[in-house]
Amino acid sequence: MALQSRREELLAAWRALTGNQEGEGWRTIPVAHGGPCRFLAGRRFPGNDEALLVGFNSVRVPAGDHLPEGRGFLVSRASLAGAGADRVWIALCRQSAGSLDLFAMMTDDVLTTIQGLRGADDERLFNIFLARIRAWQDFMRRGVDGVLSPEAEVGLFGELEFLQDLISAGVPAAIAVDAWQGPLDGIQDFILGPGAIEVKSTVSPSSFPGAVGSLEQLDDSLTRPIFVAGIRLVLTTSGGTLPDQLVGLRRLMANEPAALELFGARLLHAGFVDGVADRYTRRFVRVSTRMLHVTDDFPRLTRANVAIEIRRARYEIDLDLISSRDLEIGHVLRQLGMIQ
């Protein structure tokens, strides 16, 4: 008999717990044995709501209004009798308006993340548990079906190519992932040392359109130095998919659990969930990378060179038309103080 995936195990447990129990309380089934916490699939009655309950030995739980709540789920403290009464139980519950499939993906991801942190103390486990749920909260605010648009897929692929470049050039994985601020709506994609690097990606063969999202993005009076990394991709059957790329990056971080955990959270903020990885079938190959320094003669709009009446702007530049000298990534990282 084929082994169940963890998501299938959770769905099967919730089906087995379905009922019309009278009164208030929990019905639960243990799942995912052997991790640093105890995990229960549960239903809370009288609402019959699906939940994942995580049992910690001892943690400080913030007040209910400081616990995450999003589209289709909420987090609350749970009280269990019997053998589980000595633990602090936190319940991640589906609300009736929430998609069961998406909630199953979420609970699977949260459970897998916590199980991968063997040896961590309860406070760290609890903080990562909340951080992971908040990343899902951000993801669910997008109101999407879990799949990035083609344009967003190209953008994420390019940023991940550059993240790999940073690690390969000698920036420690944890520092490189922490510097990746694009998924958190940072002004630039990577904040490194005193400066920043903005990544632009395209599959266009005839020009290199780069969308600039604000007057601040290329303003080196606010952050200096600023560099632009232009990554040109081509679609080809011999290339790699977005999930293929993630396999390689996770392999690079295999011995750095903190970097892996942060990387997973950043991916959620970027709009990628592993549960729909099979939906990404396009294959890309990088054919070139340009590294450009944003200096006084770089074409850009900033608050200093537009009329004061213009409060905000989004515009597009063509990197192919910029004649600035291309830089090596090692030179850029030395200027930013990231490598010797």
N, C-alpha and C positions, 0 to 999 in steps of 0.2 A: 504494500500500500504506500502511495506517495506521501511524503511528509507534508504537513500543513505549513503554509507560511504563517508568520506571526499574525498578519492581518486576518487570515482565514481562521486562525485559532480564536482571536478576539470575537469575530463575527459569530462563530459557532457557539462560543460561551454566552454571548448576549442572547442568541436564539434559545439556548437551553434555559436561560433565566427568565424568559418571558412568562408573564402570568398575571393573575388578577389578585395579588395579595391584598388583604384588607389591612387597613391601618398604615402607619408610617414605618419605614425602616429599609434595610438593605438586604438583598440577596446577592451572594458573591461566589465566584469560582477562582481559585488560584491559577495564575498564568505566569509564564516566563520564570521558571524556578532557577535558583542559583545565582541571582544577581546581588548587587550591594543593598538593594531594598526588597521589600515584599511587594508583589503586584497582584492585584485582584481585578478581574473583569466583574462588573457589578451592574445592578439595576436598582435605582432608588424608587421606592413606592411612597405615595400612591401614584406618582407620575409615570412610573415604568420607564424612566430615562436610562439610556446606556451610559456607562461610566468606566473609567480606569481609575482605580484607587491605588495610591502609592503609599506604602507604610515606611516611615522613617523612625529611627530609634528615638531621636530627640532633636527637634528643631524649633526655632522661634518663628511662629507664623504671624505675618502681619494681619492687621484688621481686614475684615472682609472687603471693604471698599478699596483696599490696596491690592487685591488679588486680581489677576487678569480675567477679563470677560470680553468675548468677541462675538462675531456673527456665527451663531450656532453652537456656542459652548460657553461654559463658565467654570470657574475654579472655586472650590469651597472646602472648608474643613469638614471631615466626616467623623462620626462617633460609631465605633464598632464594639460589640460586646464579645465575650468569650475570649478565645486565644489571642485575638488581635487587640484587646483592650489596652495593652501596655505600649502600643505604638501611636505615633502621631500620623493620622491618615489624612491625606489630601486627595480630594476627588476631582477629576477632570470629567465633567458631565456634558453630554450632548443636550442641547435645547431642541424643542420640537421643530423649530424652523430650520435647523441645521441639517445639511446633507449627511446621511449615515456613511456613505463611501468616503467623503472627505474627512469626517470625524475618525473613521477607522484608520485612514492614512496618518492623521495627526497623532493618534494614540500609539500607533505602531512606531512612528518616528521618535516620539518622546520616550517610549519604553526602551527602544534600541539605544538611544543616546545615553540614558542613565545606566543601562546594563554595561555599556562600554567603559564605564568609569570606576572599575574595580580598584579599591584601595583609597578612594576619596572619602573624606569625612562627610558626615551628614549635612553640615552647613553648606559645603561646596555642592553636594548633590542637589540639595534643595534650591540653591541659587541657580544652578544650571537648569533644573527642572522649570523654574519660573521663566528664565531667560528664553528657553526653547519655546515655551508656550507663547511668550510675548512675540517671538519671531513669527509664529503661526498667526497670532493676532494681526500682525502687520500684513502678512500674506492674505488673510481673509478679507481685509479691508479693500483689497483690489477688486473684489467682486467678480473674479474670473473663474473659469472651469479648471484651473490648475495648470494650463498650458500657456507658455509665453507666445506672444505674437511673433511672426517671422522676423520683424525688425529687432524686437527685444532679444530674440535668440541669437542673432548676429552680434548684437552689442555685448551680451553676456559671454559669448564664445571669445570675442576679442579681449575682454577684460581678464578672462581666465588664461588666455594665452600669455598676457602680460604678467599675470601673477606667477605663472610658471617661469617666465623670464627672470623675475626678481629672485625667486628661490634658486634657480640655476646659476645666477650671478653671484650668489653668496649671501643674500639676505636670509636670515633665519625664518623658517616657515611661519612661526607664530607672529613674528614682527611683520612679515609681508601680509599675512591675512588680516591682522589688526589694522594695517595701513589701508586696506581696501574699504573705502568709505562710500563708494558709489551706491551699493545697495541700501545704505542708510540715508540716501538723499544728500550726500555730501556735495559741496560745491564742485570739487574735483573728485576723480575716481580713486586716486591714491594720495594720501597725505604722508610724506616721508621727510623726516627731519624738519628743517625750517620751510620746506617747499612742497610742491605737489606735482603730480603727473596726471594729465587728463588723457584718457584713451578714446580714440575714435576708430571705428571699425566699418568696413564696407565690403560688399561683394560686387560692387560696380566695376566693370573693366575699363570704362572710358573716362571716369572722373573719380575724385575722392571726396564726396560730400561729407562734411562733418558738422553735425548739429551742435550749436552752442546754446545752452539752456538759460543763460542769464548774462547780465552785464558784469557780474562778479567773476565768472568762471575763468576768464583769461586776464584778469586784472592783477598784474604783479605789484601794484601798490598795496595790495592787501596781503598777498602771500608771495614770497620770492625765495628761490626761483620757481617758475612754472615751466613745465615741459609738456609737449603734446606728443603722444605716441600714436602714430597712424598705422593700423594693422589691416592689410589688404588680404582678403580671403577669396578663394574660389570654391564653387560647388563642384564636386567631382565624386564619382563612385568609389574612388580609391582613398578618399579622405576619412576623417573620423567624425562621429556624431558628438553632440554635446555630452551625452552620458559617457561615451568613450573617453572624452577629455577629462571628465571628473574621476574616472578610474585611475588615470595617470597621476592626477594631482593628489588623490588620496593615497596613492602608493608612495609619493614623495614625502607625505606627512605620516606615514604608517607608524613611526616611532615617536610621534609627538601628539599624544591624545588631546592636549589642550588646543593645539592648532586645528586638529580635526573637528573638535566640538565647535570651535568658533567658526570654522569654515562652513560647517553644516548650517549654522544659524545665519550666516551671511547669505548663503544660497536661498534660504527661505525668504529673507528680506528682498532678495533679487527677483523672487517669483518662481523659483525652481523647486519642485518637489520630486523626490525619487520615485514616488508612487506612480507617476505618469511618464517615467523615463522612456518607455517604449513608444511614446507619441512623437519623440524627436528622431526623425529618420534622415534628415538632411545631413550630408557629409561635407565637411570643409577641409581645405588645406590652406595654410598660410603661405602666401607667395612673397610677401615683403613686409618690412616694418620701417617706418620713418620715425626718428626721434628728433624733434624740433624744439629749440629754445624760444620761449616767448619773450622777445625783447621789444624795444621801442618801435622797431619797424615791422613787427609782426602784425598782419591784418586782423583787427579785432574791434569790437565795440566795448567801451567801458564807460563808467559814469563821467570820467574826465573828458571824453571826446564826443559825447552826444548832448543834445540840448537838454537843459535842466527840466523841461516839461516832460521828457520821456522817463517814465518811472521804471519800466521794465521792458526787456526785449529778448526774443529768441531769434536766432539767425543761423545761417549756414555758410561755411567757408569751404573752399575746394583746396584740399591739401596738395593736390597735384600741381596747382598753380603757384605754390609758395616756393620761392627759390632759395630759402635758407639752407645752410649746410646741415646735412644729416649728422647726428652724433651717435657714438657708440653708447650702449647702455651702461657699460662700466664707467665711462667718463661722467655720465649723468649721475650715477649713484655715488661717485666720489664727491661730486659737487654738493650732493645732498647729505653727505656725511654718513652714508649707509654702509660703505665698504672702504677699505684702505687702498 
